[in-house]
């Protein structure tokens, strides 16, 4: 995965759908474009763009997520 988002994906939708999409983005605390990027990433990779970035960074550094069973033992 590249660090930079340089490619644009666009579409046209009816006004009511655009209004609902912008409202959904506001509820998610992001822009409509960021929400669309997350939807594309979830469709392709099963995780949001932020989760995908984190995974690639962890992989590059050699980190692995802790075992959830071990994490629970320390709670």
N, C-alpha and C positions, 0 to 999 in steps of 0.2 A: 504494500500500500504506500502511496506517495503521501508525503506530509502536506502538500499543498492541494487545495481544491481549485483546479483551473478550468474544468470542463463544465459547461452549462447545459442543463436539461430543463426544457420549458414545455408548457402546454397551455391550452385555452380551456377555461371552464365557465359554466353559467355563473351569473352574479351571486345567486343564493348559495351555490357551492363554495365560491370564493369567500363569502362572508363567514360561512361555517368553518372553513379551513383556517381563516385568520383568527376566529374566536378560539378554535382548538389550540392553535399555536400560542395565543396569549395565555390560555390555561396551563399550557406546558412550560411557559416561561421562555419561549423562544420565538424566532421569526418564522413566518410561513416557509421560507427557504430552508431554514435549519430543520424544521419538522419534515419537509419533503426529503431532505438528505438522510435523516434518521429512518424514514420509511423505506427508502431505497436500500440503506445499509441493513436494516432488519430483514428485508426481502432477500437480499443476496448473501448475508453473513449470519443472520440470526441474532444480531446485536446492534445497538445504536452506534452512530459514528464515534461518539465519545468512548464507548466501551471498546470499540474496535481499535481506536488510537491507544488506549490504555493497554490492551492485549499486546499490540505490536511493540510498545515501549517495554513492557515487562519481558516479552520474549527476547528483545534485543539486549536487555540487561541480564537475562538468564534467571529472572524471578519467576516463581510459580505461585499460584494462589495457595494459601494454607489449606490443609485438609480440614473440612468442616467438622468432622468428628473430633479432631484434636482441638480445634478452636473452642468447641462447646465444653470440652473438659476443663478449660481454663476460665470459663465464665463464672 
